[in-house]
Amino acid sequence: MRFLDPNREVDLAALYEQAYVAGRKGEVLALLREILPAVDDFTYLPSGVHISYAGRGAVPAGVEGEGVLAFLRLALELAGPSEGLVLLEEPETFQHPASLVRSARAMIAAVRRGMQLVLTTHSLELVDRPLDEAQAQGLPTDQLALFNLRLDAGKLLSSRFDGESVLDGRRILDQDLR
């Protein structure tokens, strides 16, 4: 089990190595280029992970801004081993709303490879984007579920919505399932 918290320090070089060894660096690069079209490549150097631009050289990934760094961390984490459980703590933190589409692509690709994802969020966009991407990629709705936790008079209550119910609730009824 791995835990991805955007507020926790992470070894970006180790995540890069896992994605590279798994043969998925190209997937991460393609997603990164959707956010930063001028990106030529990204690589690990002894001083850390760098993003390079054609004609401009390379810069440390950390100087690109919190949103790019948060996305790169998420994409590398999900591009690593195919199986297992990854806990994602509010992965939308620091991300531009447009990058959530790319994050959703990375999530659904990981699920298709056999990874189980559990994520917490307060973002309806992060509820909707993976649903959109799952439908676009033809992922069966039985591989998706949403759990809603709430306090009621001091008691913790939970509700489970299967994939089809989530789709119906969000698309037909426009329910706030957070």
C-alpha positions, 0 to 999 in steps of 0.5 A, a space after each residue: 500500500 502506498 499513500 500519496 499526500 500532496 502535503 507530504 515530502 516525497 522522493 520524486 527520483 524514486 517515483 521517476 525510477 519506478 515509472 521508468 522501470 515499469 516502462 511508463 515514462 512515456 505515458 507520464 510525458 504525454 500527460 505532462 505535455 498536455 499541461 505544458 505543451 513546450 515540454 521536450 522531456 523530463 529526466 532524473 539527474 543527480 540533483 533531482 528530476 528535471 523538465 526540459 524544454 526545446 531550446 530552453 534547457 532543463 529546470 528542476 521540476 520543483 521550480 515549475 510551480 506547485 500545480 505542475 509538481 503535484 500533477 507530476 508526483 501523482 502521474 509518476 506514483 500511478 505509473 509505477 507498479 501495476 498492482 496494489 493499493 494507492 491511497 490518494 489524499 485530496 489529489 486536487 490540491 494545488 492543481 489547476 482544474 484543467 490538470 484534473 482531466 489529466 490526473 483522471 486519465 492517469 487514475 483510470 489507466 492505473 485502475 485498468 492495469 489492476 491498481 486499486 485507488 482510494 481517494 479522498 476529496 472535497 472536489 466535485 470536479 475530481 468526482 466528475 473527471 474520473 467518471 468522464 474518463 472511465 466512460 471514455 475508456 470503456 471502463 466497466 462501471 462495476 469497477 467504480 464506487 463512491 463512499 460518502 462519510 458524514 457525521 450525524 448527531 455525533 455518529 459517523 455514517 457512510 453510504 456506498 454508491 456503485 459506479 452506475 449510481 454515481 453516474 446517475 447521481 452526478 449526470 441525471 440528478 446533479 447530486 452533490 455526492 461528496 
